[in-house]
Each structure stands twice: as structure tokens, then as C-alpha cells.
Amino acid sequence: MKKLVIASILTATLTAGAALAASHGADPVATRKNGMQGVGLAMGTLAGMAKGEVPFNDKSALAALKLMNYVASTFDQHFPEGSDMAANTTASPKIWEDMDGFKAAVAKLQMDTAAAIEAAPASAEALGPILGSVGGNCKSCHEAFRVKN
């Protein structure tokens, strides 16, 4: 059962990553949404492992971190002028008003996920500090650059 849960989570995370890669260069709003879906699934995988709700698996943890890093490394490219006017986006106009600040926030997520990949967490306990740092990036960026539903 535990292997099935891990496999299901990892499959969903990798599927979201594949969707992001496939949509790269297509509709920027769809690409952003695919990226955020992948990051959310990856974060859920890591949080489940850290809380002991899902058995720790070093390969799954590393795959989740790599997905988050990939999204962060490409994310700011998907906010061209005019894509803030799309009806189906929660991207805040603040992104286009403060593109340098937005890019800095995305770069911080990229740096922190790269550091986490380099550290290669080998236990659920090692994920705690990583989730604090990476999760803090997600939270601060959402607070500054996302329209609340």
C-alpha cells in the first residue's frame, strides 16, 4: 500500500511536470497554471513525507525538488505583456508593475530548491528545514503576486 501511495504521488507530480514542459511556449496562462499545479503536487509530496503521512523515499523527494526547481527556472518567462488581462488568471497586476521584484522572488525559489537538491535530503527529518525555506518562498510570492480568490 505504501509503495502504491508513493507511486501515485510521484506519477501525479511527474505528469504535472510533463504538462508544463509540453505547454512551454504555448498559452502563457495555461503554462503558469501547469507549473503551479506541479509545484503544488511536489510540495504535497514533500510535506507528506516530512509529516510521516507518506513513507520517505529519497528518489521521490529529489524528483519533487527537481520539478520545483525546473518550474522556478522557467516561470518568469511566462508573464508577457498582456497576459495579465486574461480572464482566467490569478496573477496579480503587481507582477507587471514590479517585474524585477517578481523575478527576484522566483530566483529565490530557484536558489533554494537548487540548494535542497544539492543537499539531497536522506530522511523525512531533513525535509523540515527545506520545507520551511521553500514553503516560505511560495507563501511570500503568493501574498505579493497572486490575486486572492
N, CA, C and O of each residue as an XYZ file, in Angstrom:
596
protein
N       0.822     -1.203      0.000
C       0.000      0.000      0.000
C       0.864      1.265      0.000
O       0.592      2.217     -0.731
N       1.911      1.256      0.835
C       2.777      2.433      0.919
C       3.442      2.719     -0.419
O       3.555      3.874     -0.830
N       3.885      1.658     -1.102
C       4.522      1.844     -2.408
C       3.527      2.405     -3.416
O       3.893      3.206     -4.277
N       2.272      1.987     -3.308
C       1.235      2.486     -4.207
C       1.004      3.977     -3.986
O       0.853      4.728     -4.950
N       0.975      4.411     -2.734
C       0.785      5.832     -2.424
C       1.940      6.642     -2.984
O       1.731      7.667     -3.633
N       3.157      6.183     -2.732
C       4.327      6.907     -3.243
C       4.292      6.952     -4.770
O       4.526      8.001     -5.369
N       4.003      5.831     -5.386
C       3.950      5.787     -6.850
C       2.883      6.719     -7.393
O       3.102      7.388     -8.403
N       1.733      6.774     -6.740
C       0.646      7.653     -7.192
C       1.038      9.116     -7.090
O       0.797      9.895     -8.012
N       1.642      9.488     -5.972
C       2.062     10.881     -5.771
C       3.139     11.253     -6.783
O       3.072     12.310     -7.411
N       4.121     10.388     -6.935
C       5.206     10.679     -7.863
C       4.694     10.763     -9.299
O       5.112     11.637    -10.058
N       3.801      9.865     -9.667
C       3.228      9.888    -11.014
C       2.479     11.186    -11.265
O       2.631     11.796    -12.323
N       1.669     11.616    -10.297
C       0.922     12.866    -10.457
C       1.867     14.051    -10.576
O       1.643     14.950    -11.386
N       2.924     14.055     -9.769
C       3.890     15.144     -9.807
C       4.615     15.178    -11.152
O       4.757     16.239    -11.759
N       5.069     14.022    -11.609
C       5.779     13.977    -12.889
C       4.865     14.285    -14.057
O       5.304     14.882    -15.040
N       3.597     13.891    -13.972
C       2.627     14.214    -15.023
C       2.448     15.721    -15.126
O       2.393     16.271    -16.225
N       2.357     16.389    -13.976
C       2.239     17.848    -13.994
C       3.499     18.477    -14.587
O       3.419     19.460    -15.322
N       4.656     17.909    -14.266
C       5.906     18.404    -14.843
C       5.948     18.230    -16.340
O       6.405     19.117    -17.061
N       5.471     17.087    -16.816
C       5.429     16.838    -18.262
C       4.459     17.801    -18.940
O       4.719     18.278    -20.045
N       3.345     18.083    -18.276
C       2.385     19.035    -18.841
C       3.010     20.417    -18.959
O       2.785     21.125    -19.941
N       3.792     20.797    -17.960
C       4.468     22.090    -18.020
C       5.453     22.116    -19.189
O       5.482     23.075    -19.960
N       6.248     21.075    -19.315
C       7.229     21.037    -20.400
C       6.544     21.062    -21.762
O       7.026     21.713    -22.688
N       5.438     20.364    -21.884
C       4.716     20.316    -23.158
C       4.080     21.651    -23.497
O       3.965     22.008    -24.670
N       3.665     22.391    -22.476
C       2.989     23.658    -22.739
C       3.960     24.826    -22.820
O       3.558     25.948    -23.129
N       5.230     24.573    -22.547
C       6.241     25.628    -22.600
C       6.185     26.317    -23.966
O       6.389     25.685    -25.002
N       5.909     27.607    -23.946
C       5.842     28.373    -25.179
C       4.445     28.499    -25.732
O       4.211     29.274    -26.660
N       3.508     27.749    -25.176
C       2.123     27.829    -25.626
C       1.449     28.982    -24.870
O       2.103     29.974    -24.548
N       0.189     28.861    -24.596
C      -0.567     29.857    -23.853
C       0.111     30.124    -22.501
O       0.240     29.201    -21.696
N       0.540     31.349    -22.237
C       1.277     31.604    -21.000
C       0.455     31.349    -19.736
O       1.010     30.906    -18.730
N      -0.836     31.614    -19.763
C      -1.658     31.374    -18.573
C      -1.745     29.874    -18.306
O      -1.623     29.446    -17.158
N      -1.950     29.081    -19.336
C      -2.001     27.620    -19.163
C      -0.659     27.098    -18.667
O      -0.615     26.217    -17.808
N       0.422     27.630    -19.195
C       1.751     27.201    -18.777
C       1.976     27.532    -17.309
O       2.496     26.707    -16.557
N       1.586     28.742    -16.895
C       1.726     29.125    -15.484
C       0.913     28.197    -14.588
O       1.397     27.749    -13.549
N      -0.322     27.911    -14.994
C      -1.178     27.040    -14.189
C      -0.596     25.631    -14.097
O      -0.609     25.027    -13.025
N      -0.091     25.108    -15.201
C       0.543     23.791    -15.163
C       1.745     23.795    -14.218
O       1.945     22.856    -13.448
N       2.531     24.848    -14.287
C       3.687     24.957    -13.406
C       3.296     24.984    -11.945
O       3.889     24.287    -11.121
N       2.303     25.786    -11.625
C       1.864     25.879    -10.233
C       1.218     24.577     -9.755
O       1.353     24.210     -8.588
N       0.526     23.887    -10.640
C      -0.048     22.592    -10.271
C       1.083     21.612     -9.941
O       1.008     20.877     -8.957
N       2.112     21.608    -10.757
C       3.262     20.738    -10.490
C       3.948     21.073     -9.185
O       4.303     20.175     -8.422
N       4.140     22.364     -8.916
C       4.770     22.787     -7.669
C       3.901     22.378     -6.476
O       4.417     21.920     -5.457
N       2.590     22.545     -6.607
C       1.691     22.162     -5.521
C       1.744     20.673     -5.244
O       1.776     20.259     -4.085
N       1.753     19.860     -6.293
C       1.854     18.414     -6.112
C       3.204     18.027     -5.509
O       3.276     17.163     -4.635
N       4.260     18.664     -5.977
C       5.590     18.379     -5.440
C       5.658     18.760     -3.960
O       6.196     18.011     -3.144
N       5.114     19.921     -3.623
C       5.127     20.356     -2.227
C       4.293     19.405     -1.376
O       4.675     19.089     -0.249
N       3.168     18.949     -1.895
C       2.348     17.988     -1.168
C       3.093     16.685     -0.922
O       2.987     16.098      0.155
N       3.841     16.235     -1.915
C       4.654     15.024     -1.768
C       5.670     15.207     -0.648
O       5.798     14.352      0.229
N       6.386     16.318     -0.681
C       7.413     16.580      0.322
C       6.811     16.749      1.709
O       7.339     16.219      2.686
N       5.714     17.483      1.799
C       5.071     17.700      3.099
C       4.558     16.385      3.670
O       4.692     16.138      4.869
N       3.974     15.541      2.829
C       3.501     14.241      3.293
C       4.634     13.394      3.857
O       4.471     12.717      4.872
N       5.780     13.439      3.193
C       6.943     12.699      3.682
C       7.449     13.280      4.990
O       7.765     12.540      5.922
N       7.526     14.597      5.064
C       8.046     15.253      6.268
C       7.149     15.002      7.474
O       7.640     14.879      8.596
N       5.849     14.926      7.254
C       4.898     14.693      8.344
C       4.743     13.215      8.692
O       4.093     12.874      9.680
N       5.330     12.352      7.897
C       5.199     10.927      8.144
C       3.904     10.341      7.622
O       3.584      9.190      7.921
N       3.157     11.105      6.851
C       1.900     10.619      6.281
C       2.154      9.727      5.071
O       1.330      8.885      4.718
N       3.305      9.927      4.447
C       3.733      9.153      3.293
C       5.148      8.674      3.615
O       5.957      9.463      4.104
N       5.468      7.412      3.358
C       6.832      6.948      3.637
C       7.861      7.766      2.866
O       7.661      8.104      1.699
N       8.955      8.073      3.535
C      10.019      8.827      2.885
C      10.636      7.987      1.783
O      10.876      6.791      1.954
N      10.891      8.627      0.648
C      11.557      7.993     -0.477
C      12.489      9.034     -1.070
O      12.035     10.052     -1.593
N      13.775      8.787     -0.992
C      14.745      9.791     -1.430
C      14.614     10.135     -2.913
O      14.814     11.286     -3.299
N      14.282      9.156     -3.741
C      14.133      9.429     -5.177
C      12.906     10.302     -5.450
O      12.954     11.203     -6.288
N      11.827     10.035     -4.750
C      10.614     10.851     -4.915
C      10.838     12.267     -4.406
O      10.385     13.232     -5.021
N      11.537     12.390     -3.284
C      11.830     13.715     -2.737
C      12.688     14.509     -3.712
O      12.428     15.684     -3.969
N      13.701     13.863     -4.245
C      14.581     14.545     -5.192
C      13.831     14.918     -6.476
O      14.035     16.004     -7.017
N      12.968     14.024     -6.962
C      12.173     14.333     -8.161
C      11.260     15.527     -7.905
O      11.112     16.384     -8.776
N      10.648     15.596     -6.733
C       9.768     16.718     -6.401
C      10.560     18.022     -6.364
O      10.110     19.041     -6.890
N      11.726     17.991     -5.749
C      12.561     19.195     -5.688
C      13.036     19.618     -7.078
O      13.080     20.809     -7.388
N      13.388     18.646     -7.908
C      13.837     18.977     -9.267
C      12.704     19.584    -10.089
O      12.931     20.499    -10.880
N      11.494     19.080     -9.907
C      10.350     19.668    -10.611
C      10.160     21.123    -10.173
O       9.976     22.010    -11.006
N      10.204     21.356     -8.873
C      10.038     22.720     -8.369
C      11.135     23.632     -8.912
O      10.871     24.779     -9.276
N      12.354     23.125     -8.965
C      13.458     23.915     -9.477
C      13.278     24.225    -10.956
O      13.556     25.339    -11.400
N      12.815     23.241    -11.719
C      12.579     23.470    -13.152
C      11.520     24.558    -13.349
O      11.703     25.471    -14.154
N      10.432     24.457    -12.623
C       9.382     25.473    -12.742
C       9.956     26.841    -12.397
O       9.728     27.814    -13.116
N      10.704     26.916    -11.292
C      11.276     28.202    -10.890
C      12.243     28.738    -11.943
O      12.321     29.948    -12.155
N      12.972     27.853    -12.596
C      13.966     28.316    -13.572
C      13.335     28.857    -14.848
O      13.997     29.564    -15.608
N      12.079     28.540    -15.096
C      11.436     28.995    -16.328
C      10.220     29.886    -16.083
O       9.684     30.480    -17.018
N       9.791     29.977    -14.842
C       8.495     30.556    -14.543
C       8.345     32.012    -14.983
O       7.319     32.373    -15.561
N       9.332     32.844    -14.727
C       9.188     34.268    -15.037
C       9.105     34.541    -16.537
O       8.785     35.660    -16.940
N       9.382     33.551    -17.360
C       9.290     33.711    -18.817
C       7.844     33.668    -19.315
O       7.580     33.965    -20.480
N       6.921     33.304    -18.446
C       5.536     33.083    -18.863
C       4.586     34.201    -18.425
O       3.407     33.969    -18.154
N       5.126     35.406    -18.364
C       4.331     36.576    -17.969
C       4.519     37.714    -18.969
O       4.878     38.826    -18.580
N       4.280     37.446    -20.255
C       4.456     38.511    -21.238
C       3.413     39.608    -21.051
O       2.349     39.392    -20.471
N       3.748     40.778    -21.553
C       2.790     41.888    -21.525
C       1.472     41.424    -22.127
O       1.453     40.721    -23.137
N       0.380     41.818    -21.506
C      -0.944     41.476    -21.997
C      -1.518     40.220    -21.371
O      -2.736     40.043    -21.366
N      -0.667     39.332    -20.837
C      -1.199     38.110    -20.237
C      -1.811     38.378    -18.869
O      -2.422     37.494    -18.269
N      -1.643     39.603    -18.383
C      -2.307     39.976    -17.124
C      -3.790     40.254    -17.347
O      -4.556     40.325    -16.386
N      -4.194     40.409    -18.581
C      -5.589     40.719    -18.888
C      -6.441     39.464    -19.096
O      -7.649     39.565    -19.310
N      -5.826     38.301    -19.035
C      -6.578     37.060    -19.238
C      -7.634     36.911    -18.144
O      -7.390     37.235    -16.982
N      -8.791     36.424    -18.527
C      -9.905     36.283    -17.587
C      -9.677     35.162    -16.586
O     -10.247     35.182    -15.496
N      -8.869     34.204    -16.933
C      -8.727     33.019    -16.094
C      -7.381     32.949    -15.378
O      -6.791     31.874    -15.271
N      -6.901     34.072    -14.894
C      -5.609     34.090    -14.204
C      -5.754     34.680    -12.802
O      -6.581     35.560    -12.563
N      -4.939     34.182    -11.895
C      -4.880     34.770    -10.555
C      -3.565     35.535    -10.377
O      -3.219     35.933     -9.264
N      -2.844     35.735    -11.469
C      -1.624     36.529    -11.411
C      -2.001     37.980    -11.127
O      -2.844     38.563    -11.809
N      -1.369     38.541    -10.121
C      -1.665     39.917     -9.729
C      -1.036     40.911    -10.710
O       0.039     40.654    -11.253
N      -1.702     42.040    -10.933
C      -1.089     43.093    -11.754
C       0.248     43.567    -11.187
O       1.052     44.166    -11.902
N       0.484     43.299     -9.906
C       1.750     43.689     -9.282
C       2.950     43.045     -9.973
O       4.057     43.581     -9.930
N       2.729     41.898    -10.607
C       3.831     41.235    -11.316
C       4.383     42.170    -12.388
O       5.596     42.354    -12.493
N       3.504     42.750    -13.170
C       3.930     43.608    -14.278
C       4.359     44.983    -13.772
O       5.153     45.662    -14.423
N       3.843     45.397    -12.625
C       4.250     46.670    -12.021
C       5.635     46.568    -11.390
O       6.381     47.547    -11.365
N       5.979     45.387    -10.880
C       7.257     45.170    -10.213
C       7.898     43.888    -10.735
O       8.152     42.958     -9.969
N       8.154     43.843    -12.024
C       8.716     42.639    -12.637
C      10.057     42.271    -12.016
O      10.358     41.087    -11.865
N      10.876     43.273    -11.647
C      12.163     42.962    -11.026
C      11.956     42.266     -9.674
O      12.663     41.312     -9.352
N      10.996     42.739     -8.895
C      10.694     42.100     -7.614
C      10.156     40.689     -7.803
O      10.505     39.778     -7.052
N       9.312     40.515     -8.801
C       8.768     39.190     -9.098
C       9.890     38.246     -9.517
O       9.968     37.116     -9.034
N      10.751     38.704    -10.409
C      11.859     37.857    -10.863
C      12.790     37.509     -9.703
O      13.331     36.404     -9.654
N      12.979     38.435     -8.779
C      13.815     38.152     -7.606
C      13.170     37.080     -6.720
O      13.862     36.213     -6.186
N      11.853     37.142     -6.567
C      11.151     36.131     -5.766
C      11.261     34.755     -6.414
O      11.482     33.761     -5.723
N      11.111     34.693     -7.718
C      11.226     33.421     -8.440
C      12.670     32.915     -8.377
O      12.895     31.713     -8.233
N      13.644     33.813     -8.482
C      15.061     33.427     -8.402
C      15.389     32.856     -7.021
O      16.195     31.933     -6.903
N      14.769     33.404     -5.986
C      14.996     32.885     -4.633
C      14.483     31.454     -4.516
O      15.142     30.602     -3.921
N      13.308     31.190     -5.082
C      12.792     29.826     -5.079
C      13.734     28.904     -5.851
O      13.990     27.777     -5.427
N      14.238     29.377     -6.963
C      15.165     28.566     -7.751
C      16.435     28.270     -6.949
O      16.903     27.131     -6.933
N      16.988     29.268     -6.293
C      18.205     29.068     -5.497
C      17.963     28.100     -4.337
O      18.782     27.219     -4.075
N      16.842     28.269     -3.651
C      16.563     27.406     -2.505
C      16.285     25.966     -2.923
O      16.701     25.034     -2.233
N      15.592     25.770     -4.039
C      15.369     24.396     -4.496
C      16.673     23.786     -5.013
O      16.899     22.587     -4.844
N      17.526     24.586     -5.635
C      18.831     24.083     -6.091
C      19.674     23.652     -4.886
O      20.337     22.616     -4.928
N      19.645     24.448     -3.819
C      20.376     24.090     -2.598
C      19.810     22.815     -1.983
O      20.561     21.985     -1.472
N      18.496     22.657     -2.030
C      17.862     21.452     -1.490
C      18.252     20.226     -2.310
O      18.492     19.153     -1.755
N      18.312     20.387     -3.620
C      18.732     19.284     -4.492
C      20.177     18.907     -4.169
O      20.512     17.727     -4.071
N      21.013     19.903     -4.008
C      22.426     19.672     -3.684
C      22.555     18.951     -2.342
O      23.408     18.077     -2.185
N      21.714     19.314     -1.381
C      21.752     18.688     -0.054
C      21.229     17.250     -0.104
O      21.566     16.440      0.759
N      20.412     16.931     -1.103
C      19.844     15.593     -1.289
C      19.334     15.014      0.034
O      19.966     14.125      0.605
N      18.203     15.510      0.519
C      17.691     15.041      1.817
C      17.552     13.520      1.855
O      16.981     12.903      0.955
N      18.090     12.939      2.919
C      18.113     11.482      3.035
C      17.122     10.959      4.068
O      17.089      9.761      4.348
N      16.316     11.852      4.633
C      15.338     11.420      5.629
C      14.186     12.412      5.689
O      14.287     13.537      5.202
N      13.095     11.973      6.295
C      11.951     12.862      6.476
C      12.342     14.053      7.353
O      11.884     15.173      7.129
N      13.172     13.808      8.330
C      13.607     14.884      9.235
C      14.387     15.962      8.486
O      14.300     17.143      8.822
N      15.140     15.557      7.483
C      15.926     16.529      6.709
C      15.037     17.415      5.840
O      15.473     18.473      5.387
N      13.800     16.994      5.604
C      12.903     17.801      4.775
C      12.351     19.015      5.518
O      11.986     20.005      4.885
N      12.283     18.957      6.837
C      11.697     20.058      7.617
C      12.290     21.419      7.297
O      11.558     22.328      6.906
N      13.593     21.580      7.451
C      14.195     22.886      7.140
C      14.024     23.280      5.679
O      13.852     24.457      5.361
N      14.073     22.290      4.793
C      13.896     22.566      3.364
C      12.492     23.095      3.108
O      12.314     24.077      2.387
N      11.496     22.441      3.700
C      10.111     22.886      3.507
C       9.885     24.267      4.101
O       9.108     25.057      3.565
N      10.560     24.559      5.205
C      10.433     25.893      5.794
C      10.920     26.966      4.837
O      10.263     27.990      4.651
N      12.070     26.726      4.234
C      12.653     27.691      3.306
C      11.858     27.779      2.009
O      11.455     28.864      1.591
N      11.636     26.632      1.375
C      10.947     26.612      0.088
C       9.488     27.039      0.255
O       8.976     27.826     -0.542
N       8.825     26.528      1.277
C       7.430     26.902      1.536
C       7.281     28.375      1.842
O       6.294     29.001      1.457
N       8.270     28.934      2.541
C       8.255     30.373      2.814
C       8.329     31.186      1.540
O       7.693     32.233      1.424
N       9.114     30.701      0.575
C       9.186     31.369     -0.740
C       7.831     31.356     -1.416
O       7.366     32.373     -1.930
N       7.201     30.183     -1.407
C       5.883     30.053     -2.053
C       4.890     31.022     -1.416
O       4.175     31.746     -2.110
N       4.859     31.021     -0.091
C       3.901     31.852      0.632
C       4.128     33.340      0.345
O       3.178     34.065      0.050
N       5.370     33.791      0.428
C       5.624     35.224      0.239
C       5.325     35.658     -1.193
O       4.833     36.764     -1.418
N       5.616     34.800     -2.151
C       5.327     35.147     -3.546
C       3.816     35.187     -3.784
O       3.314     36.086     -4.460
N       3.101     34.222     -3.233
C       1.644     34.223     -3.389
C       1.016     35.444     -2.728
O       0.068     36.022     -3.260
N       1.536     35.833     -1.582
C       0.990     37.019     -0.897
C       1.233     38.290     -1.686
O       0.379     39.175     -1.723
N       2.389     38.383     -2.315
C       2.745     39.609     -3.046
C       2.225     39.638     -4.486
O       1.856     40.698     -4.991
N       2.198     38.485     -5.140
C       1.992     38.486     -6.578
C       0.827     37.627     -7.064
O       0.783     37.265     -8.240
N      -0.098     37.299     -6.199
C      -1.248     36.485     -6.599
C      -2.532     37.132     -6.096
O      -2.600     37.602     -4.960
N      -3.540     37.150     -6.945
C      -4.834     37.671     -6.557
C      -5.531     36.618     -5.692
O      -5.624     35.451     -6.072
N      -6.011     37.040     -4.543
C      -6.693     36.108     -3.639
C      -8.056     35.743     -4.207
O      -8.779     36.599     -4.716
N      -8.395     34.471     -4.114
C      -9.726     34.015     -4.578
C     -10.773     34.312     -3.528
O     -11.949     34.008     -3.726
